[in-house]
Amino acid sequence: MRWPAALRDRAPRRADEGGRVVLLIAGLFGILAMLIVGGVDVTAIQLARMQVMDATDAAAADAADAADQASLYKGGLGSQLTLSDRSVQQTAASTLTRQDRPAHVTDWRVTDGTGAQNARTAVVRVSAVVHPPLLGGVVSGMFGDVHITVQSRARAHVD
């Protein structure tokens, strides 16, 4: 049976479509892989941020209990601890160095802005560098390191 010329021209030819589906599937798998890898890296960065925030909270809580020695010996304890920038910075740095760094955090430190607010509240700022687990080298090479800065406040009350 012979097909009319008009139908023969409309009928798809297998040889023309042979590689198109394979390329489409390969492209879709590539996009899917990048979404998964990106999701893993973003999740790792967010988890590292939360762990740095926990460490900053602990450092602020310790720093809020660090009374300024000079004011403590001059005026006594009173109803509230008197904090100084120096006592807060030293205590926060000491607390941070005693803690284990979270996974994927390559460096962390107490930064500017750490100190005593109104001599009553300890303010601690911590800056951390995070290296994403899967694309860390690519991200660092193209955009630089991922920096996270968190801040926490704590106030100690004397009972």
MARKOLNU-93184 format. One line per field, with one value per residue: residue in three letters; z, x, y of N, C-alpha, C in turn. Coordinates in Angstrom, 2 decimals, decimal comma, m for minus. Layout:
! residues N
res [Ala|...]
n.c3 [Z|...]
n.c1 [X|...]
n.c2 [Y|...]
ca.c3 [Z|...]
ca.c1 [X|...]
ca.c2 [Y|...]
c.c3 [Z|...]
c.c1 [X|...]
c.c2 [Y|...]
This chain:
! residues 159
res [Met|Arg|Trp|Pro|Ala|Ala|Leu|Arg|Asp|Arg|Ala|Pro|Arg|Arg|Ala|Asp|Glu|Gly|Gly|Arg|Val|Val|Leu|Leu|Ile|Ala|Gly|Leu|Phe|Gly|Ile|Leu|Ala|Met|Leu|Ile|Val|Gly|Gly|Val|Asp|Val|Thr|Ala|Ile|Gln|Leu|Ala|Arg|Met|Gln|Val|Met|Asp|Ala|Thr|Asp|Ala|Ala|Ala|Ala|Asp|Ala|Ala|Asp|Ala|Ala|Asp|Gln|Ala|Ser|Leu|Tyr|Lys|Gly|Gly|Leu|Gly|Ser|Gln|Leu|Thr|Leu|Ser|Asp|Arg|Ser|Val|Gln|Gln|Thr|Ala|Ala|Ser|Thr|Leu|Thr|Arg|Gln|Asp|Arg|Pro|Ala|His|Val|Thr|Asp|Trp|Arg|Val|Thr|Asp|Gly|Thr|Gly|Ala|Gln|Asn|Ala|Arg|Thr|Ala|Val|Val|Arg|Val|Ser|Ala|Val|Val|His|Pro|Pro|Leu|Leu|Gly|Gly|Val|Val|Ser|Gly|Met|Phe|Gly|Asp|Val|His|Ile|Thr|Val|Gln|Ser|Arg|Ala|Arg|Ala|His|Val|Asp]
n.c3 [0,00|m0,90|0,37|0,07|m1,26|0,27|2,87|3,37|3,62|5,98|7,94|10,73|10,75|11,86|11,98|12,08|14,68|16,49|18,33|19,82|22,03|23,85|24,37|25,55|27,88|29,13|29,60|31,36|33,54|34,25|35,10|37,25|38,91|39,54|40,99|43,22|44,31|44,83|46,68|48,80|49,52|50,25|52,41|54,14|54,66|55,96|58,24|59,42|60,00|61,96|63,97|64,52|65,51|67,86|69,28|69,56|71,17|73,53|74,14|74,60|76,82|78,73|78,76|79,79|82,44|83,24|85,24|85,42|86,75|87,99|88,62|90,26|92,52|93,40|93,87|94,81|94,55|94,23|92,77|90,15|87,73|86,59|83,45|81,22|78,11|77,64|79,42|78,40|75,77|76,21|77,66|75,85|73,67|74,87|75,54|73,00|71,86|73,36|72,45|70,11|66,66|64,28|61,72|58,46|58,99|58,64|59,93|62,72|64,66|67,26|66,59|65,69|67,42|69,50|72,91|75,89|76,34|77,54|79,94|81,03|79,36|77,52|74,36|71,70|68,80|66,20|63,59|60,91|58,65|56,11|54,44|51,81|51,44|48,95|46,59|47,39|46,59|44,02|44,50|46,23|44,53|42,51|43,72|46,16|49,71|51,86|54,09|57,35|59,71|62,97|65,71|69,20|72,25|75,77|79,16|82,49|85,61|89,00|91,74]
n.c1 [0,84|0,63|1,39|m0,20|1,45|1,17|0,57|2,82|4,82|4,07|4,28|6,22|9,74|11,79|14,56|15,07|14,37|15,84|18,05|17,10|15,38|17,06|18,92|17,21|16,37|18,86|19,54|17,46|18,04|20,50|19,73|18,11|20,00|21,63|19,79|19,39|22,00|22,44|20,39|21,24|23,62|22,68|21,07|23,03|24,48|22,53|22,06|24,59|24,57|22,56|23,80|26,02|24,63|23,59|25,98|26,75|24,69|25,26|27,77|27,02|25,37|27,22|28,89|27,20|27,22|29,67|31,02|32,28|35,39|36,64|34,51|33,06|34,64|34,85|32,21|30,71|28,38|25,57|22,28|22,34|24,56|27,45|28,59|31,41|32,86|35,25|35,22|33,03|33,88|36,21|35,20|33,30|34,94|36,54|34,62|33,76|36,08|36,31|34,27|33,25|33,79|31,17|30,25|31,47|32,05|34,70|36,09|35,69|34,92|34,86|33,51|33,70|31,52|30,84|30,23|29,40|26,19|24,86|26,04|24,72|23,68|24,90|26,26|26,92|28,70|29,30|31,30|31,42|32,94|31,76|32,03|30,54|29,39|29,25|29,56|31,57|34,22|33,79|31,96|33,49|35,60|34,35|32,65|33,73|34,22|31,56|30,17|28,97|27,29|26,25|24,27|23,83|22,07|22,25|21,18|21,99|20,51|20,58|19,67]
n.c2 [m1,16|2,13|5,29|8,45|11,32|13,71|12,78|11,27|13,20|14,46|12,53|11,53|11,03|8,48|8,65|11,37|12,19|10,79|11,51|13,62|13,23|11,95|13,99|15,86|14,48|14,14|16,81|17,56|15,86|16,95|19,52|18,78|17,54|19,75|21,29|19,62|19,45|22,19|22,62|20,98|22,30|24,87|24,17|23,15|25,48|27,01|25,41|25,58|28,30|28,40|26,91|28,51|30,66|29,53|29,15|31,80|32,75|31,32|32,42|35,08|34,76|33,86|36,10|38,03|37,45|38,22|40,28|43,61|43,93|46,16|47,96|46,31|45,93|48,52|49,59|47,48|44,71|45,24|45,68|44,91|43,51|45,18|45,72|45,77|46,83|45,52|43,28|41,86|41,33|39,77|37,55|36,54|35,85|33,92|31,96|31,27|30,13|27,82|26,23|23,69|24,02|24,16|21,75|22,34|24,99|27,01|29,00|31,18|34,09|36,58|39,70|43,26|45,44|43,93|44,07|45,96|47,10|49,99|49,31|47,17|45,17|42,47|42,41|40,39|39,76|37,54|36,44|34,20|31,85|29,90|26,82|25,42|22,01|20,50|22,11|23,81|24,54|25,54|27,63|29,24|29,87|31,35|33,31|33,97|33,35|32,12|34,23|34,62|36,55|36,89|38,10|38,42|39,07|39,45|39,61|39,85|39,20|40,03|38,20]
ca.c3 [0,00|m1,00|1,00|m0,78|m1,04|1,33|4,14|3,53|4,08|7,35|8,84|11,30|10,38|13,06|11,91|12,42|16,10|17,27|19,41|20,52|23,31|24,73|24,80|26,47|29,15|29,74|30,10|32,54|34,65|34,65|35,88|38,50|39,73|40,06|42,03|44,41|44,88|45,38|47,88|49,87|49,96|50,96|53,70|54,99|55,08|56,93|59,48|60,02|60,55|63,21|64,97|64,91|66,33|69,17|69,94|69,91|72,33|74,70|74,45|75,17|78,17|79,60|78,86|80,64|83,83|83,48|85,81|85,32|88,02|88,61|89,22|91,29|93,74|93,86|94,37|95,26|93,57|93,99|92,28|88,79|87,36|85,69|82,41|80,43|76,78|77,73|80,05|77,47|74,65|76,68|78,01|74,63|72,90|75,61|75,38|71,60|71,60|74,03|71,75|68,85|65,47|63,55|60,42|57,32|59,40|58,61|60,84|63,37|65,61|67,81|65,74|66,17|67,83|70,73|74,08|76,86|75,98|78,76|81,07|81,58|78,40|76,73|72,94|71,11|67,35|65,73|62,14|60,57|57,24|55,85|53,19|51,44|51,29|47,61|45,61|48,12|45,79|42,90|45,05|46,73|43,40|41,71|44,47|47,45|50,79|52,40|55,41|58,15|60,93|63,82|66,93|70,30|73,43|77,03|80,33|83,74|86,73|90,30|92,61]
ca.c1 [0,00|1,41|0,79|m0,18|2,62|0,88|0,68|4,21|5,60|3,68|4,63|7,55|10,77|12,52|15,96|15,15|14,11|16,60|18,87|16,47|14,83|18,19|19,43|16,22|16,45|20,16|19,43|16,60|18,78|21,50|19,05|17,68|21,20|22,04|18,83|19,65|23,27|22,21|19,56|22,08|24,54|21,92|20,67|24,23|24,79|21,51|22,32|25,78|24,14|21,84|24,77|26,78|23,71|23,56|27,25|26,71|23,80|26,00|28,80|26,35|24,91|28,40|29,38|26,29|27,57|31,04|30,99|33,49|36,09|36,90|33,27|32,62|35,42|34,61|30,87|30,02|27,54|24,34|21,14|22,63|25,97|27,90|29,43|32,25|33,15|36,39|34,82|32,15|34,68|37,09|34,41|32,70|36,00|36,93|33,54|33,74|37,22|36,08|33,24|33,63|33,22|30,23|30,68|31,49|32,50|36,16|36,64|34,73|35,57|34,07|33,81|33,35|30,12|30,71|30,52|28,33|25,25|24,37|26,68|23,77|23,37|26,03|25,97|28,00|28,61|30,23|31,40|31,89|33,15|31,18|32,45|29,48|29,98|29,33|30,08|32,35|35,34|33,25|31,38|34,59|36,37|33,60|32,02|34,38|33,68|30,25|30,36|27,76|27,46|25,06|24,38|22,96|22,08|21,86|21,21|21,99|19,84|21,04|18,51]
ca.c2 [0,00|3,36|6,45|9,64|12,19|14,67|12,09|10,85|14,35|14,78|11,44|11,74|10,06|8,05|9,08|12,78|12,42|9,81|12,04|14,75|12,80|11,69|15,29|16,45|13,76|14,48|18,19|17,57|15,27|17,93|20,55|18,15|17,35|21,07|21,66|18,81|19,90|23,52|22,46|20,44|23,35|25,92|23,60|23,09|26,85|27,41|24,68|26,19|29,59|28,14|26,47|29,70|31,45|28,89|29,45|33,22|32,86|30,84|33,41|36,26|34,41|33,89|37,48|38,79|37,15|38,67|41,64|44,41|43,77|47,47|48,48|45,37|46,18|49,89|49,87|46,28|44,01|45,98|44,90|44,45|43,45|46,23|45,13|46,67|46,28|44,61|42,02|41,15|40,84|38,69|36,38|35,99|35,21|32,72|30,98|30,81|29,25|26,53|25,47|23,04|24,66|23,29|21,21|23,26|26,32|26,96|30,00|32,08|34,98|37,68|40,86|44,59|45,54|43,15|44,89|46,19|48,16|50,64|48,62|46,19|44,13|41,99|42,25|39,60|39,55|36,52|36,29|32,86|31,52|28,58|26,17|24,48|20,69|19,93|23,07|24,79|25,03|26,33|28,86|30,06|30,37|32,32|34,39|34,16|32,53|32,47|34,82|34,74|37,33|36,85|38,92|37,98|39,95|38,78|40,50|39,07|39,83|39,57|37,93]
c.c3 [0,00|m0,38|0,00|m0,37|0,11|2,71|4,40|4,05|5,53|8,35|9,39|10,87|11,63|13,06|12,32|13,93|17,01|18,45|20,22|21,91|24,30|25,24|25,79|27,84|29,86|30,32|31,34|33,75|35,14|35,51|37,24|39,44|40,33|41,15|43,33|45,10|45,50|46,65|49,07|50,41|50,73|52,33|54,65|55,50|56,14|58,27|60,19|60,64|61,88|64,31|65,43|65,80|67,75|69,95|70,36|71,10|73,61|75,12|75,08|76,59|79,15|79,82|79,74|82,12|84,20|83,96|85,60|86,69|88,74|89,29|90,33|92,60|94,28|94,54|94,88|94,18|93,25|93,47|90,85|88,57|86,43|84,72|81,75|79,07|76,85|78,32|79,13|76,33|75,06|76,97|76,77|73,80|73,56|75,44|73,97|71,31|72,27|73,29|70,48|67,70|64,77|62,24|59,36|57,70|59,50|59,58|61,47|64,40|66,10|67,06|66,42|66,45|69,08|71,90|74,99|76,39|77,28|80,03|81,70|80,66|77,62|75,29|72,32|69,63|66,95|64,22|61,86|59,06|57,04|54,49|52,83|51,08|49,85|46,59|46,26|47,32|44,66|43,40|45,53|45,59|42,62|42,52|45,78|48,49|51,22|53,84|56,09|59,38|61,71|65,09|67,96|71,47|74,64|78,17|81,58|84,83|88,04|91,19|94,06]
c.c1 [0,90|0,64|0,81|0,98|2,38|1,00|2,11|5,08|5,29|4,11|6,04|8,51|11,57|13,96|16,11|15,04|14,96|17,35|18,22|15,97|15,97|18,78|18,49|16,30|17,76|20,13|18,57|17,29|19,88|20,89|18,61|18,87|21,66|21,08|19,08|20,93|23,12|21,39|20,35|23,01|23,82|21,48|21,86|24,60|23,79|21,71|23,55|25,43|23,42|22,79|25,66|25,92|23,62|24,84|27,30|25,80|24,51|27,07|28,18|25,87|26,08|28,90|28,49|26,58|28,96|31,03|32,33|34,16|36,29|35,64|32,77|33,35|35,21|33,26|30,13|29,10|26,27|23,23|21,35|24,14|26,28|28,89|30,29|32,49|34,24|35,99|33,92|32,96|35,56|36,31|33,80|33,75|36,44|35,88|33,54|34,91|37,06|35,08|33,81|32,99|32,29|30,85|30,53|31,82|34,02|36,79|35,49|35,46|34,56|34,48|33,46|31,86|29,85|31,09|29,32|27,47|24,65|24,91|25,78|23,54|24,63|25,56|27,17|27,70|29,69|30,15|32,01|32,04|32,68|31,64|31,38|30,07|30,16|29,95|30,96|33,49|34,88|32,72|32,49|35,40|35,66|33,15|32,73|33,72|32,31|30,48|29,00|28,11|26,16|25,33|23,40|23,13|21,64|22,04|21,11|21,29|20,37|19,82|18,88]
c.c2 [1,23|4,50|7,61|10,55|13,17|14,02|11,65|12,00|14,72|13,73|11,67|10,64|9,74|8,57|10,55|13,04|11,55|10,40|13,13|14,36|12,55|13,00|15,96|15,79|14,09|15,90|18,28|16,95|16,21|19,02|20,00|17,96|18,69|21,55|20,90|19,27|21,29|23,47|21,94|21,52|24,45|25,42|23,54|24,48|27,32|26,70|25,25|27,53|29,39|27,70|27,62|30,59|30,86|29,21|30,92|33,46|32,42|31,84|34,66|35,97|34,40|35,31|38,34|38,56|37,65|40,12|42,32|44,41|45,12|48,01|47,58|45,64|47,59|50,04|48,65|45,73|44,79|45,07|44,38|44,41|44,61|45,61|46,19|46,01|45,23|43,27|41,20|40,56|39,67|37,42|35,73|35,26|33,91|31,61|30,41|29,86|27,89|25,65|24,84|23,79|23,68|22,79|22,29|24,70|26,26|27,95|30,78|32,90|36,02|38,94|42,17|44,67|44,72|44,04|45,02|47,35|48,71|49,97|47,57|44,98|43,77|41,78|41,54|39,41|38,56|36,45|34,93|32,72|30,09|28,09|25,14|23,11|20,21|20,87|24,13|25,38|25,92|27,66|29,79|30,66|31,46|33,54|34,72|33,28|33,03|32,96|34,98|35,57|37,29|37,66|38,40|38,94|39,13|39,78|39,64|39,89|39,21|39,39|38,01]
